[in-house]
């Protein structure tokens, strides 16, 4: 059962943070994305991961292409998500497929987000992941996360192994004092902004 008032709090917070993120100009967004990418690449938890689930940026999100390219060059396996049953709230989820070449192995999916082509890319199970790069709207120091409201990543994170590293990459303006949480919401273990990494309590 949702916590009373939490849904409205989430909607208000989501609107405010997305507006602030959208206000960043392209040059500033690129500068901050480059700093976040450098911090991600330097993280030993990600450098040692054999299989990382990542995502391709949409709109004004942090641009994840640089760390993904780095991990591929290092010989690490990268899985990207594909939306399944997006029109059925009870069964919608993310299917993961490994990619080798982002340009060749992805196609435009829902909302124009690049997704792995299931005709080209092998599927992987969520419990095979060593690390997950998690998108989101807002985060706090405890690892609480506010997504876009569809529940895709809460469902995915519910299936990872306990030792799987859950890393959020976000601009510092997306970090707030407290994110409202509900029982089904899943936390991240690391939060990386342009200011550096934070290991969440």
N, C-alpha and C positions, 0 to 999 in steps of 0.2 A: 504493500500500500504506500503511495507517495506520501512524503512528509508534508503536512499542511503548509501551504504557501510556497513550497519549494519550486513548483512549476512556474509560477509567476516570477519568482526571483530569478530563475534561470533565463526566462525569456527577456527580462529587463537587462540582465547582465550580458546576455548574448548580443543584444542590440547595441549596447554601449561599447563593448570590446570590438565588435566587428566594425563599427563606425570609426573607432580610433585606429584600427589596423588599416582600414581603407584610406585613411587620411595620410598615410606615409606615401611619399612620392616614389616613383620607380627607382631613382638613384639611391635614396635612403634605404629602401627595401632591399636593394641589391647589396648595399654595403653591410647591412645587418645580417643578411643571409650568408654572406661570405664569412663573417665572424662566427656565426653559429656553425657553419660547415667545418671551419677549422677546429672548433672545440669538439665537434662530433668525431672527426677523424682522429683526434688525439686521445679519445677515450679508450682505455685498455679493454673495457668490457665489450666494446664494439669491434675493436681490432682483433680480439680473440674469438669472436663469434663466427661460426662456420656458415650458419644460415640466418640471414637477417630479413625480416619483413619490413619493407619500406613503403613509401607512397610517393606519387608524383603530385607536385603542388597544383592547386587550383585557385584561380583568381589571385588574391593578394596574400596567399599563404607564404610561409618560409619556402624558399626554393631549394628543394632537396636533391637536385640533379648532381651537384658537385660531390657530396659524400657518396651517393650511389655509384657514380663513375669511379671514384677512388676504390671503393670496396670491390667492384668488379675487376679492376686492374690488379688488385691484391689477390685475386683468385677466390674471393668469398662468394657464396651463393646469395643471390638477391631474389626475394619473392615480392611480387606486387599484388594488390587486391583487385578483385573483380566483383561488382555488386550482383547479387543473385536475389531474385524475387523482390525487387525493390518496391513493387506495387502491393505486396502482401506483408503488412506490418508484423504478423505473427511468425513469419518464416524467413524474412529477409536477412541476409547475412553476407559476409565477405568470403569469397573463395580465393585462395592464394595459388599463384603460379610463378615458377621461376622464370627469370628473363636473363638473356645474355646481352642483347643489344636493345636499348630502350626504343630507339627510333623504329627498328624493324619489328620488334616483338610486341608492340602495343598498338591499340586502336582506340578511337574516341568512343567512350561509353556514355553513361547517363550524365547530363549536365556538361558534356564535353570533356570530362575528366579522362585522361589516358589510362587505359586498363590493359592488362596482358591479354593477348589473343589466345583463347583456349585451344585453337587449332594448331598453334605453334609452340605453346608453352606448357611444360609439364606441371601437373598439380602437386602441391605439397600439403601435408597435414599441419594443423596449427600446433600440435604437440611436438612437432619436429623443430620448431623455431628455437634458436638460441637468444635472439633479441628481436624486439619489435620497435620500430620508429612510429610513434603514435601522434597523429594530428589532433588538433583541438582548438577551441576558442579561448578558453581561460584555464589557468592552473594556479595552484597554491603550493606552499612549501611542504605540505604533507603528501603531495602527489595527487591530490584531488583534481579531477579533470572535468571540464564542461565541454561537451561536443556540440554538434549541430542539432541534436535532438532525435536522430533516427535510431540510435542504439547500435549501429554497426560495430563500433570498436568495443563497446561493453560486451557484446556477444563474443567477439574474437578473443578478447583478453580473458574471458572466462574459461577458455579452453587451453591456454598456454601452460607449460610446465611451471612449477614453483620457482625454478632457477632461471627462467627466461627473463632477461633484462628488458624492462619496459621503459623506453626513453621518449620523452616529449621534447620536441624542438619548437620553440616559439620565440617571438619577440618579447622583450622585457615588459612592454606595455600590456601584454596578455597575462602577466603574473599579478595576482591580487592577494589580499590578505586571507580571504576564505571563500572557497567555492562551495555552493550549496550541494549537498550530496543526498542521494536516495539509496536504498539498499542494493539496487542492481548496478550502481555506478562502480567502475573499476579505477583504481589508482595507478599511477606510474611510479617507477622507482628512481628515475633520474629525470631532471628537468634541465634543459640546455637552452640558454639564451645567448645573445651577443655578449653578455657580461661574463659568461662562463657556465660551467656545470654546477648543479646543486643536487646532492644526494638526498632524496626526500626522507623525512622522518616517518 
